[in-house]
Amino acid sequence: MKKKIMLLLVLIVLVLAGCGQKQIEESITLLDQNNNEVSFPQDKPTLFFFITTYT
């Protein structure tokens, strides 16, 4: 039963990945902790990560 669920999940992910856009046309803009806009260019690969805290 668990193998069937995993296979179904993998198939769904593959179908959704095939329906996406090949390239993002606009740059990605996020806000940092000081509400400054940070843009990521699309002309080269960029790695970014989030650190979140709940207080």
C-alpha positions as CSV (number, residue, x, y, z in Angstrom):
1,M,0.0,0.0,0.0
2,K,2.8,2.4,0.8
3,K,4.6,1.7,-2.5
4,K,1.4,2.5,-4.4
5,I,1.0,5.9,-2.6
6,M,4.7,6.8,-3.3
7,L,4.3,5.8,-7.0
8,L,1.2,7.9,-7.3
9,L,3.0,10.9,-5.6
10,V,6.0,10.6,-7.9
11,L,3.7,10.5,-11.0
12,I,1.8,13.6,-9.8
13,V,5.0,15.5,-9.3
14,L,6.3,14.5,-12.7
15,V,3.0,15.7,-14.4
16,L,3.1,19.0,-12.5
17,A,6.8,19.6,-13.3
18,G,6.0,19.0,-17.0
19,C,3.3,21.6,-17.0
20,G,5.5,24.5,-15.6
21,Q,7.2,27.2,-17.5
22,K,10.7,26.6,-18.8
23,Q,12.1,29.9,-17.7
24,I,10.9,32.8,-15.5
25,E,10.8,36.0,-17.5
26,E,10.9,38.4,-14.6
27,S,13.4,38.8,-11.8
28,I,12.4,37.5,-8.3
29,T,12.0,40.3,-5.7
30,L,11.7,39.5,-2.0
31,L,11.7,41.5,1.2
32,D,14.4,41.0,3.9
33,Q,13.9,41.5,7.6
34,N,14.3,45.2,7.3
35,N,11.7,45.5,4.5
36,N,14.4,46.2,1.9
37,E,13.7,44.7,-1.5
38,V,16.2,42.1,-2.7
39,S,16.1,41.1,-6.4
40,F,17.6,37.9,-7.8
41,P,18.7,38.1,-11.5
42,Q,17.5,35.4,-13.9
43,D,20.6,35.4,-16.2
44,K,22.6,33.0,-14.0
45,P,21.6,30.4,-11.4
46,T,21.1,31.8,-7.9
47,L,20.8,29.9,-4.6
48,F,18.9,31.5,-1.8
49,F,17.4,30.1,1.4
50,F,15.0,31.2,4.2
51,I,15.6,31.2,7.9
52,T,12.3,31.7,9.7
53,T,11.6,32.0,13.4
54,Y,8.3,32.1,15.3
55,T,8.2,34.1,18.5
